């Protein structure tokens, strides 16, 4: 059986062989490959929460690089956060249009806090 696996954005085609186990030797059916493994992954934007850009760290907003209505691609910088005197550009989680900006420069943010919402 051949499967396509995507790991960190890189696709690999692999061949999988089911090996007999003790249950097969005594006549019981062996493990089955779950159907979810055989289906292609869902697109990233199938869930509304995937369109929310969240802060990965605690820090202070230095700049908001995106503006309302701006079209952004995945990983385009939308916000710059400073933490421990280091600035980190936070990229868009998916391709989309900026619908809401939830932060402003000078504001402190916590990990997981909403930064912006894409549409």
Secondary structure, 3 states (H helix, E strand, C coil): CEEEEEECCEEEEEECCCCCCHHHHCCCCCCCCCHHHHCCCCCHHHCHHHHEEECCCCEEEEEECCCCCCEECCCCEEEEEEECCEEEEEECCCCEEEEEECCCCCCEECCCCEEEEEC
